């Protein structure tokens, strides 16, 4: 749903001598990146919904365990879908057009509406990111729950993220005094009614906090991988599992760049469409990155089922047993593991088997694994 160009308003503005800045043409005012942005937003949103549906299927029907991290991930979808809807509406209203179009073509009521919707959208966006990150921390806490140092580190990260959420929230809510959902441009009549912080100052601050939170969120699995006493090959496989986290960090950096670029240039609204697209991608990619470990049992069971249907030999339990049976067996073998083998297996995508982490933070292979390796 791209914004319709108001050709009549453009022609009316062009017909007024001296009304528009010099060198502004109809072609310039009609330029738009709305259609491509909306397609990108819908693509990312659809992909996230598919991944989340697969994650829920894996948890409910394969591992038969739906943890706090899964509930928080599902809960994230509520504000995420709302943010996608508001983003598309904002694009449709013309928020991402050239600044000249907004100033000279859009009427004041429409501009006020876009400011109010932007206010609501970014409260929702900030909340979606927090809930999504807490989902990731809940998962990391689950697989390291018997390791004291990591557990306390994850709890400290959760406190930091909640504490970081509050100034982000307050900066958006109290961006103007008296409090308002408007964020008046300098050319609007409402600008004299409020004392406001600049849009750039608020969003650069919020983007910085968000980037720090992303770095913390995806440093935790890197730390877990680092302290594991496993082969370099297995560590590299685990790195591939957390690789999407690097994409999240890259997207967060791009968001900050767009905020800086759009605030301190003359055509400040032209980057707004990509800005919304990047924000949708940031939440979506975080959800996907945190859901990848949960998909391994699902696809593992599918592949095991296909293998059985091909009539391959079923005599080797190591090669052909289903993921659920394999995980249950390892749970019985090592019920006191500091990193639970069931959850670590989901996270590692099958590359690290039957590991236990001691309270000191080291990781040992179980006797069964040593015998297998020696063999």
Secondary structure, 3 states (H helix, E strand, C coil): CCCCCCHHHHHHHHCCCCCCCCCCCHHHHHCCCHHHHHHHHHHHHHHHHHHHHHHHHHHHHHCCCCCHHHHHHHHHHHHHHHHHHHHHHHHHHCCCCCHHHHHHCCCHHHHHHHHHHHHHHHHHHHHHHHHHHHHHHHHHHHHCCCCHHHHHHHHHHHHHHHHHHHHHHHHHHCCEECCCCCCCCCCCHHHHHCEECCHHHHHHHHHHHHHHHHHHHHHHHHHHHHHCCCCHHHHHHHHHHHHHHHHHHHHHHHHHHHHHHHHCCCCCCCCHHHHHHHHHHHHHHHHHHHHHHHHHHHHHHHHHHHHHHCCCCCCCHHHHCCHHHHHHHHHHHCCCCCCCHHHHHHHHCCCCCCEEECCCCCEEECHHHHHHHHC
